[in-house]
Amino acid sequence: MDIERIKASIKAGKTALGIEFGSTRIKAVLVDESFAPVASGSHDWQNRLEDGIWTYSIDDVVNGLQSCYRALCSDVKSKYGVEIETFGSIGISAMMHGYMVFDSAGNILVPFRTWRNTCTGPAAEELSSLFSFNIPQRWSIAHLYQAVLNNEPHVPQAAFFTTLAGFVHWKLTGKKVLGVGDASGMFPIDSTTGGYDEKMLDVMEKHLAPKNYPWKLRDLLPEVLSAGDPAGTLTAEGAALLDPSGKLKPGIPLCPPEGDAGTGMTATCAVEPKTGNVDRKSTRLNSSH
């Protein structure tokens, strides 16, 4: 390992930081210009069953993010003797699906409902029939529509809903966006446009119209981005959130936040021709021909 070369890359910000929120561990990996991992950090966490819902609190998410980042910085300091001030880029990924819904002031309306919850059977069944398209129980739209069917009081107050990766990215950049892979676990994607399926959105809007909610579904969903699309930069508030010590500088570009299905496929080379991958959460088969 060329310590001096890596040290120079870290000081010059010629590195990329990836942070992944798994179900039991939050992981941070720093890679250099050759895409080789040069440092890492982690934070163990567990979801909790509260009022019949598997959840992590917002404090769990923020504290875990900061703990993981501190562990990465400590690893860099011990290996290379330098402090991290910037990166060439940052990417966030996390467990897919689930339900994080916020009001217009950015307050979470109900505890985060993770992918582990399977309490949306009636909604999933009705939506699958409505769209003539399979909607798994864990998808975000199933969670939202189950809340509609349950007449939950928070629904009229909704202004935005997203996944865990989308939430963390929003807090770091101020951008309400999702990578197309993660977005595909919120609402069906049109493979020809790379965005949400407009016909299904129209069907859903018409189906919800009698409820007279003060929102349209299109307004609640995060914008869909493809790999390589600009997804915002680290704000001053985001830098302070990630690194309360104040050493990290804002302005770092971030890629679109993604779900763990796509990142897992990439990490295991399951996107190469003649390979395949089964996603245990969404029970979908992904293959590369």
VOBA-1610 file (N, C-alpha, C; in pm, whole numbers, padded with zeros to 5 digits, always signed):
BEGIN
Met+00085-00120+00000Met+00000+00000+00000Met+00088+00125+00000Asp+00062+00216-00092Asp+00138+00340-00103Asp+00077+00443-00008Ile+00127+00446+00115Ile+00070+00532+00218Ile+00072+00679+00177Glu+00185+00725+00125Glu+00199+00866+00090Glu+00103+00906-00022Arg+00086+00816-00119Arg-00006+00847-00230Arg-00149+00857-00178Ile-00187+00764-00092Ile-00322+00765-00038Ile-00344+00888+00050Lys-00243+00920+00129Lys-00252+01039+00215Lys-00273+01164+00129Ala-00199+01175+00020Ala-00214+01290-00068Ala-00353+01296-00130Ser-00406+01179-00169Ser-00540+01173-00227Ser-00646+01218-00126Ile-00632+01175-00001Ile-00728+01213+00102Ile-00723+01363+00127Lys-00603+01418+00138Lys-00589+01561+00164Lys-00640+01645+00049Ala-00625+01594-00074Ala-00670+01668-00193Ala-00816+01644-00225Gly-00882+01556-00150Gly-01022+01528-00177Gly-01044+01445-00302Lys-00947+01362-00337Lys-00959+01277-00456Lys-01006+01137-00417Thr-01104+01133-00330Thr-01159+01007-00280Thr-01311+01012-00292Ala-01372+00897-00279Ala-01518+00889-00278Ala-01563+00817-00151Leu-01666+00870-00089Leu-01721+00813+00035Leu-01856+00750+00006Gly-01872+00625+00044Gly-02002+00559+00035Gly-02049+00520+00173Ile-02175+00552+00203Ile-02235+00516+00332Ile-02360+00434+00306Glu-02366+00316+00366Glu-02477+00223+00346Glu-02547+00195+00479Phe-02679+00215+00481Phe-02759+00185+00598Phe-02821+00047+00582Gly-02756-00054+00639Gly-02811-00188+00638Gly-02905-00208+00755Ser-02964-00324+00762Ser-03062-00350+00867Ser-02999-00360+01006Thr-02874-00405+01014Thr-02808-00422+01143Thr-02678-00344+01156Arg-02632-00284+01048Arg-02506-00210+01054Arg-02506-00098+00952Ile-02454+00017+00992Ile-02431+00129+00902Ile-02283+00126+00868Lys-02251+00129+00740Lys-02112+00111+00697Lys-02066+00230+00612Ala-01944+00275+00634Ala-01883+00380+00553Ala-01754+00325+00494Val-01736+00346+00364Val-01614+00299+00296Val-01558+00414+00214Leu-01429+00435+00227Leu-01358+00537+00150Leu-01275+00468+00044Val-01291+00510-00082Val-01213+00453-00190Val-01128+00561-00255Asp-01013+00519-00310Asp-00924+00617-00374Asp-00950+00622-00524Glu-00860+00686-00597Glu-00880+00708-00740Glu-00878+00578-00821Ser-00820+00473-00764Ser-00818+00345-00834Ser-00936+00256-00792Phe-01029+00314-00715Phe-01148+00245-00666Phe-01114+00137-00563Ala-00998+00147-00503Ala-00958+00054-00397Ala-01001+00110-00261Pro-01059+00028-00173Pro-01095+00076-00039Pro-00970+00106+00043Val-00969+00224+00105Val-00851+00265+00183Val-00884+00287+00331Ala-01012+00295+00366Ala-01051+00312+00506Ala-01199+00280+00518Ser-01241+00252+00643Ser-01382+00219+00664Ser-01422+00250+00808Gly-01550+00252+00831Gly-01605+00270+00964Gly-01742+00208+00969Ser-01791+00176+01088Ser-01923+00115+01097Ser-01990+00149+01230His-02119+00124+01233His-02199+00146+01354His-02307+00040+01355Asp-02315-00038+01461Asp-02418-00140+01474Asp-02548-00078+01526Trp-02659-00123+01472Trp-02787-00078+01521Trp-02892-00187+01499Gln-03008-00172+01562Gln-03115-00269+01549Gln-03248-00195+01545Asn-03340-00245+01462Asn-03474-00189+01464Asn-03548-00238+01589Arg-03655-00166+01622Arg-03734-00198+01741Arg-03881-00215+01701Leu-03951-00301+01772Leu-04094-00319+01751Leu-04168-00228+01847Glu-04232-00124+01792Glu-04304-00027+01873Glu-04447-00014+01822Asp-04544-00044+01906Asp-04686-00039+01868Asp-04713-00122+01744Gly-04644-00236+01735Gly-04666-00327+01624Gly-04593-00292+01497Ile-04507-00191+01501Ile-04433-00145+01382Ile-04283-00159+01406Trp-04213-00220+01308Trp-04068-00225+01313Trp-04013-00090+01268Thr-03930-00028+01352Thr-03889+00109+01324Thr-03749+00139+01376Tyr-03691+00245+01322Tyr-03575+00313+01377Tyr-03618+00459+01395Ser-03577+00522+01503Ser-03612+00662+01522Ser-03520+00752+01439Ile-03561+00877+01421Ile-03476+00973+01352Ile-03344+00990+01427Asp-03350+00988+01559Asp-03226+00996+01638Asp-03137+00876+01610Asp-03196+00756+01594Asp-03118+00638+01558Asp-03042+00662+01428Val-03113+00718+01330Val-03053+00741+01198Val-02939+00842+01208Val-02965+00955+01271Val-02864+01062+01279Val-02745+01019+01365Asn-02772+00962+01481Asn-02662+00918+01568Asn-02579+00809+01501Gly-02646+00718+01431Gly-02575+00612+01360Gly-02490+00665+01248Leu-02543+00762+01173Leu-02467+00826+01066Leu-02341+00892+01121Gln-02356+00967+01227Gln-02242+01038+01285Gln-02141+00943+01346Ser-02188+00839+01412Ser-02099+00740+01472Ser-02018+00667+01365Cys-02085+00630+01258Cys-02018+00561+01147Cys-01912+00651+01085Tyr-01948+00779+01065Tyr-01853+00873+01005Tyr-01733+00896+01098Arg-01757+00908+01227Arg-01646+00925+01322Arg-01552+00806+01316Ala-01609+00686+01304Ala-01525+00565+01297Ala-01440+00566+01171Leu-01496+00614+01060Leu-01419+00626+00937Leu-01304+00726+00955Cys-01335+00842+01012Cys-01232+00944+01034Cys-01121+00893+01125Ser-01160+00816+01227Ser-01061+00759+01318Ser-00972+00660+01244Asp-01030+00582+01154Asp-00953+00485+01076Asp-00853+00557+00986Val-00898+00665+00923Val-00810+00744+00837Val-00696+00805+00919Lys-00729+00858+01034Lys-00629+00921+01119Lys-00523+00820+01164Ser-00568+00701+01204Ser-00473+00601+01255Ser-00386+00543+01144Lys-00441+00531+01022Lys-00365+00471+00912Lys-00274+00571+00842Tyr-00324+00696+00826Tyr-00253+00791+00740Tyr-00213+00920+00809Gly-00259+00939+00933Gly-00219+01057+01008Gly-00273+01188+00956Val-00388+01184+00887Val-00447+01307+00833Val-00593+01318+00877Glu-00643+01442+00874Glu-00783+01470+00904Glu-00859+01485+00773Ile-00980+01432+00769Ile-01064+01447+00650Ile-01130+01584+00650Glu-01115+01656+00538Glu-01182+01785+00521Glu-01277+01786+00403Thr-01254+01697+00307Thr-01340+01694+00189Thr-01328+01560+00118Phe-01416+01539+00024Phe-01415+01420-00062Phe-01440+01464-00205Gly-01408+01376-00298Gly-01442+01406-00436Gly-01590+01386-00462Ser-01651+01294-00390Ser-01794+01267-00405Ser-01842+01183-00287Ile-01974+01183-00268Ile-02038+01106-00161Ile-02160+01037-00219Gly-02187+00916-00171Gly-02308+00844-00210Gly-02371+00777-00091Ile-02503+00780-00085Ile-02579+00719+00023Ile-02664+00605-00033Ser-02662+00492+00034Ser-02755+00384+00001Ser-02812+00329+00130Ala-02926+00260+00117Ala-02992+00209+00238Ala-03092+00101+00202Met-03141+00035+00305Met-03245-00066+00286Met-03362-00004+00210Met-03413-00077+00112Met-03518-00023+00026Met-03654-00027+00095His-03751+00036+00025His-03893+00029+00061His-03921+00104+00192Gly-04030+00069+00256Gly-04066+00135+00381Gly-04135+00269+00358Tyr-04151+00343+00465Tyr-04237+00462+00463Tyr-04185+00566+00561Met-04135+00677+00507Met-04099+00793+00588Met-04175+00911+00530Val-04269+00964+00607Val-04359+01067+00556Val-04346+01193+00643Phe-04344+01309+00575Phe-04315+01435+00642Phe-04419+01541+00608Asp-04437+01636+00699Asp-04526+01747+00671Asp-04451+01860+00601Ser-04516+01970+00575Ser-04455+02079+00498Ser-04340+02146+00572Ala-04333+02128+00704Ala-04223+02185+00782Ala-04107+02088+00796Gly-04119+01970+00736Gly-04012+01872+00743Gly-04015+01783+00864Asn-04127+01784+00938Asn-04141+01699+01056Asn-04194+01562+01016Ile-04135+01456+01071Ile-04185+01323+01040Ile-04319+01304+01110Leu-04416+01249+01036Leu-04553+01241+01085Leu-04583+01114+01162Val-04520+01003+01124Val-04534+00877+01197Val-04396+00811+01201Pro-04370+00725+01298Pro-04239+00659+01301Pro-04210+00585+01170Phe-04083+00586+01131Phe-04036+00520+01011Phe-04084+00375+01008Arg-04157+00338+00903Arg-04204+00200+00886Arg-04109+00132+00788Thr-04029+00041+00838Thr-03922-00018+00759Thr-03975-00125+00663Trp-03885-00172+00577Trp-03918-00279+00483Trp-03966-00405+00553Arg-03930-00419+00682Arg-03962-00542+00755Arg-04112-00555+00786Asn-04185-00444+00780Asn-04326-00448+00812Asn-04409-00505+00697Thr-04495-00598+00730Thr-04584-00659+00631Thr-04728-00644+00678Cys-04765-00518+00698Cys-04898-00486+00752Cys-04984-00418+00647Thr-04946-00431+00519Thr-05015-00357+00414Thr-05084-00450+00314Gly-05122-00567+00360Gly-05183-00666+00271Gly-05302-00614+00192Pro-05402-00553+00257Pro-05518-00502+00182Pro-05480-00399+00077Ala-05388-00308+00112Ala-05346-00205+00017Ala-05271-00267-00101Ala-05180-00358-00073Ala-05102-00421-00180Ala-05193-00498-00275Glu-05290-00567-00219Glu-05383-00645-00302Glu-05468-00553-00390Glu-05520-00447-00331Glu-05606-00355-00406Glu-05527-00282-00515Leu-05407-00237-00483Leu-05326-00165-00581Leu-05281-00257-00694Ser-05247-00380-00661Ser-05207-00476-00764Ser-05320-00495-00865Ser-05442-00502-00815Ser-05558-00515-00903Ser-05583-00386-00981Leu-05570-00274-00914Leu-05594-00144-00977Leu-05498-00118-01092Phe-05371-00153-01072Phe-05267-00126-01172Phe-05246-00241-01270Ser-05303-00359-01237Ser-05269-00482-01313Ser-05117-00500-01312Phe-05061-00480-01195Phe-04915-00483-01176Phe-04890-00520-01031Asn-04802-00614-01006Asn-04778-00660-00870Asn-04717-00551-00783Ile-04784-00518-00675Ile-04732-00422-00576Ile-04706-00499-00446Pro-04579-00524-00412Pro-04548-00595-00288Pro-04588-00515-00164Gln-04609-00584-00054Gln-04650-00518+00069Gln-04548-00416+00117Arg-04421-00438+00088Arg-04316-00352+00145Arg-04297-00222+00067Trp-04356-00211-00051Trp-04336-00090-00130Trp-04396+00032-00058Ser-04336+00146-00080Ser-04378+00269-00012Ser-04521+00307-00046Ile-04561+00287-00172Ile-04697+00323-00210Ile-04798+00234-00138Ala-04762+00110-00109Ala-04851+00023-00032Ala-04868+00075+00110His-04758+00125+00168His-04766+00182+00303His-04853+00307+00303Leu-04834+00393+00204Leu-04915+00514+00198Leu-05062+00480+00181Tyr-05091+00388+00089Tyr-05231+00358+00063Tyr-05295+00282+00180Gln-05217+00201+00252Gln-05272+00136+00371Gln-05309+00241+00476Ala-05227+00345+00487Ala-05260+00455+00579Ala-05389+00524+00536Val-05409+00534+00403Val-05535+00589+00350Val-05652+00500+00390Leu-05637+00370+00367Leu-05745+00275+00400Leu-05775+00275+00550Asn-05673+00297+00631Asn-05690+00299+00777Asn-05742+00432+00829Asn-05757+00528+00737Asn-05799+00664+00776Asn-05708+00722+00884Glu-05578+00702+00867Glu-05483+00753+00966Glu-05480+00907+00959Pro-05484+00972+01074Pro-05498+01119+01076Pro-05381+01195+01015His-05265+01130+01000His-05151+01202+00945His-05159+01221+00794Val-05241+01141+00726Val-05238+01139+00579Val-05267+01276+00517Pro-05370+01351+00561Pro-05393+01482+00500Pro-05278+01581+00518Gln-05194+01558+00619Gln-05083+01650+00646Gln-04959+01619+00563Ala-04961+01508+00488Ala-04842+01465+00414Ala-04800+01569+00310Ala-04669+01593+00303Ala-04614+01683+00202Ala-04503+01616+00122Phe-04450+01505+00175Phe-04338+01437+00110Phe-04319+01301+00176Phe-04295+01198+00094Phe-04255+01071+00154Phe-04143+01010+00072Thr-04062+00930+00140Thr-03940+00882+00077Thr-03890+00757+00149Thr-03776+00708+00106Thr-03709+00594+00169Thr-03603+00645+00265Leu-03536+00551+00333Leu-03430+00590+00427Leu-03315+00660+00354Ala-03271+00605+00241Ala-03162+00670+00166Ala-03204+00808+00120Gly-03328+00820+00074Gly-03377+00950+00030Gly-03381+01051+00143Phe-03417+01005+00263Phe-03420+01094+00378Phe-03280+01146+00413Val-03183+01055+00422Val-03047+01097+00458Val-02992+01191+00352His-03013+01158+00224His-02966+01245+00116His-03029+01384+00126Trp-03158+01389+00154Trp-03230+01515+00170Trp-03167+01599+00281Lys-03133+01536+00392Lys-03075+01609+00503Lys-02933+01659+00472Leu-02863+01589+00385Leu-02727+01630+00351Leu-02723+01735+00240Thr-02822+01732+00151Thr-02817+01819+00033Thr-02935+01915+00019Gly-03045+01886+00087Gly-03166+01964+00069Gly-03248+01920-00052Lys-03202+01816-00123Lys-03268+01769-00244Lys-03357+01648-00217Lys-03481+01656-00265Lys-03577+01545-00249Lys-03574+01460-00375Val-03474+01374-00384Val-03452+01293-00503Val-03424+01149-00463Leu-03434+01059-00562Leu-03399+00919-00542Leu-03339+00864-00670Gly-03244+00772-00657Gly-03198+00697-00771Gly-03309+00605-00819Val-03307+00574-00947Val-03418+00499-01005Val-03436+00361-00942Gly-03328+00299-00896Gly-03341+00168-00832Gly-03421+00176-00704Asp-03389+00274-00619Asp-03461+00290-00494Asp-03604+00337-00520Ala-03620+00426-00619Ala-03753+00476-00653Ala-03845+00364-00699Ser-03788+00259-00759Ser-03869+00148-00808Ser-03932+00069-00695Gly-03890+00092-00572Gly-03952+00030-00456Gly-04052+00122-00389Met-04071+00240-00448Met-04173+00332-00398Met-04299+00325-00482Phe-04280+00332-00616Phe-04391+00334-00710Phe-04339+00276-00841Pro-04425+00208-00920Pro-04377+00148-01044Pro-04307+00248-01137Ile-04199+00200-01199Ile-04118+00281-01291Ile-04148+00242-01435Asp-04155+00341-01522Asp-04169+00318-01666Asp-04028+00300-01723Ser-03996+00181-01770Ser-03860+00152-01817Ser-03823+00231-01941Thr-03922+00285-02012Thr-03891+00362-02134Thr-03853+00506-02102Thr-03901+00559-01990Thr-03871+00697-01954Thr-03774+00708-01837Gly-03765+00600-01756Gly-03680+00605-01638Gly-03743+00682-01523Gly-03870+00718-01537Gly-03943+00788-01431Gly-04060+00706-01384Tyr-04140+00760-01293Tyr-04258+00690-01247Tyr-04354+00667-01364Asp-04428+00558-01358Asp-04522+00525-01463Asp-04639+00625-01460Glu-04646+00710-01563Glu-04743+00817-01565Glu-04887+00765-01570Lys-04911+00658-01644Lys-05046+00603-01652Lys-05093+00552-01516Met-05003+00487-01444Met-05039+00438-01311Met-05057+00554-01213Leu-04978+00659-01229Leu-04997+00777-01146Leu-05135+00838-01171Asp-05174+00845-01298Asp-05307+00899-01331Asp-05417+00814-01268Val-05401+00683-01276Val-05499+00592-01217Val-05508+00615-01066Met-05392+00629-01003Met-05390+00647-00857Met-05449+00782-00817Glu-05416+00887-00892Glu-05471+01019-00861Glu-05624+01016-00870Lys-05677+00951-00974Lys-05822+00941-00990Lys-05884+00860-00877His-05814+00754-00837His-05863+00667-00730His-05867+00742-00597Leu-05773+00833-00575Leu-05765+00907-00450Leu-05853+01032-00449Ala-05896+01077-00565Ala-05969+01204-00577Ala-06086+01217-00481Pro-06169+01113-00462Pro-06282+01128-00369Pro-06242+01161-00226Lys-06118+01134-00190Lys-06072+01164-00054Lys-06051+01313-00031Asn-06035+01389-00141Asn-06016+01534-00132Asn-05897+01574-00045Tyr-05789+01500-00058Tyr-05668+01538+00015Tyr-05611+01668-00044Pro-05540+01745+00037Pro-05483+01871-00014Pro-05355+01852-00094Trp-05325+01730-00134Trp-05204+01700-00209Trp-05236+01608-00326Lys-05144+01605-00422Lys-05146+01509-00531Lys-05029+01413-00509Leu-05048+01288-00546Leu-04943+01189-00526Leu-04812+01232-00592Arg-04821+01290-00710Arg-04701+01335-00781Arg-04619+01434-00697Asp-04689+01512-00616Asp-04620+01613-00534Asp-04552+01552-00412Leu-04598+01433-00372Leu-04540+01370-00254Leu-04413+01291-00286Leu-04403+01241-00409Leu-04292+01151-00445Leu-04163+01228-00471Pro-04048+01171-00434Pro-03920+01233-00470Pro-03894+01224-00620Glu-03816+01316-00672Glu-03779+01314-00813Glu-03689+01193-00841Val-03710+01129-00955Val-03631+01012-00993Val-03510+01056-01076Leu-03392+01008-01038Leu-03268+01037-01111Leu-03201+00907-01153Ser-03126+00915-01263Ser-03049+00801-01310Ser-02905+00812-01263Ala-02832+00702-01268Ala-02691+00704-01230Ala-02617+00809-01314Gly-02537+00890-01250Gly-02462+00994-01320Gly-02530+01129-01320Asp-02660+01133-01289Asp-02729+01262-01282Asp-02682+01340-01159Pro-02667+01473-01173Pro-02634+01554-01055Pro-02746+01542-00951Ala-02709+01522-00826Ala-02809+01502-00721Ala-02790+01598-00606Gly-02723+01711-00633Gly-02702+01810-00529Gly-02563+01802-00468Thr-02534+01897-00383Thr-02405+01903-00314Thr-02428+01913-00163Leu-02326+01876-00089Leu-02332+01880+00056Leu-02347+02026+00102Thr-02455+02055+00171Thr-02477+02189+00223Thr-02399+02211+00352Ala-02394+02335+00397Ala-02328+02364+00524Ala-02399+02290+00638Glu-02533+02286+00631Glu-02610+02214+00732Glu-02584+02064+00723Gly-02572+02014+00601Gly-02545+01872+00582Gly-02408+01833+00632Ala-02308+01919+00608Ala-02173+01893+00655Ala-02169+01890+00807Ala-02243+01982+00871Ala-02247+01987+01017Ala-02320+01865+01073Leu-02418+01816+00999Leu-02491+01697+01043Leu-02401+01574+01037Leu-02330+01559+00926Leu-02244+01443+00908Leu-02123+01449+01000Asp-02066+01568+01015Asp-01943+01585+01093Asp-01958+01702+01189Pro-02017+01679+01307Pro-02037+01789+01403Pro-01908+01855+01449Ser-01792+01792+01423Ser-01665+01854+01462Ser-01634+01979+01381Gly-01698+01993+01267Gly-01678+02111+01184Gly-01563+02103+01086Lys-01496+01989+01080Lys-01381+01977+00988Lys-01425+01960+00842Leu-01538+01894+00820Leu-01581+01864+00684Leu-01637+01988+00615Lys-01592+02014+00494Lys-01633+02133+00419Lys-01753+02100+00329Pro-01844+02196+00312Pro-01958+02175+00221Pro-01915+02184+00075Gly-02011+02160-00014Gly-01985+02174-00158Gly-01950+02046-00230Ile-01944+01934-00159Ile-01908+01806-00218Ile-02027+01751-00298Pro-02009+01708-00422Pro-02121+01653-00499Pro-02163+01516-00448Leu-02293+01490-00454Leu-02348+01360-00417Leu-02416+01297-00538Cys-02406+01166-00547Cys-02478+01092-00651Cys-02621+01064-00602Pro-02710+01022-00691Pro-02846+00990-00646Pro-02844+00881-00540Pro-02923+00896-00434Pro-02928+00792-00329Pro-02994+00667-00383Glu-02943+00553-00342Glu-02993+00427-00396Glu-03031+00327-00287Gly-03099+00222-00330Gly-03138+00115-00240Gly-03032+00007-00236Asp-03047-00083-00139Asp-02944-00185-00120Asp-02949-00294-00226Ala-03058-00306-00300Ala-03062-00409-00405Ala-02960-00378-00514Gly-02963-00254-00565Gly-02871-00216-00671Gly-02726-00212-00626Thr-02702-00158-00506Thr-02565-00152-00457Thr-02511-00292-00430Gly-02598-00380-00379Gly-02555-00518-00354Gly-02522-00591-00482Met-02602-00569-00587Met-02575-00631-00716Met-02443-00583-00774Thr-02417-00452-00760Thr-02293-00395-00811Thr-02173-00450-00734Ala-02185-00454-00602Ala-02073-00499-00519Ala-02038-00645-00543Thr-02136-00725-00585Thr-02112-00868-00607Thr-02099-00902-00755Cys-02088-00798-00839Cys-02073-00815-00985Cys-02193-00888-01047Ala-02309-00880-00984Ala-02428-00945-01038Ala-02494-00863-01148Val-02429-00756-01191Val-02480-00679-01304Val-02406-00715-01432Glu-02311-00805-01423Glu-02236-00846-01541Glu-02321-00941-01627Pro-02292-00950-01758Pro-02368-01042-01845Pro-02368-01185-01792Lys-02482-01249-01807Lys-02501-01389-01768Lys-02493-01410-01617Thr-02526-01306-01542Thr-02532-01318-01397Thr-02675-01285-01352Gly-02708-01321-01230Gly-02841-01292-01179Gly-02838-01268-01030Asn-02949-01217-00977Asn-02955-01181-00837Asn-03101-01189-00793Val-03126-01248-00677Val-03260-01252-00622Val-03263-01160-00501Asp-03351-01060-00504Asp-03367-00965-00395Asp-03465-01024-00295Arg-03416-01054-00176Arg-03500-01122-00077Arg-03610-01031-00025Lys-03591-00898-00029Lys-03693-00809+00026Lys-03811-00794-00068Ser-03782-00769-00194Ser-03892-00741-00287Ser-03931-00864-00368Thr-03861-00974-00346Thr-03886-01101-00416Thr-03893-01081-00565Arg-03799-01002-00617Arg-03790-00981-00760Arg-03664-01047-00812Leu-03669-01097-00931Leu-03551-01156-00994Leu-03492-01053-01089Asn-03364-01021-01068Asn-03295-00930-01157Asn-03189-01008-01232Ser-03182-00992-01361Ser-03082-01065-01438Ser-03024-00978-01547Ser-02900-01009-01585Ser-02832-00939-01692Ser-02807-01039-01804His-02854-01007-01924His-02846-01102-02034His-02720-01077-02120
//
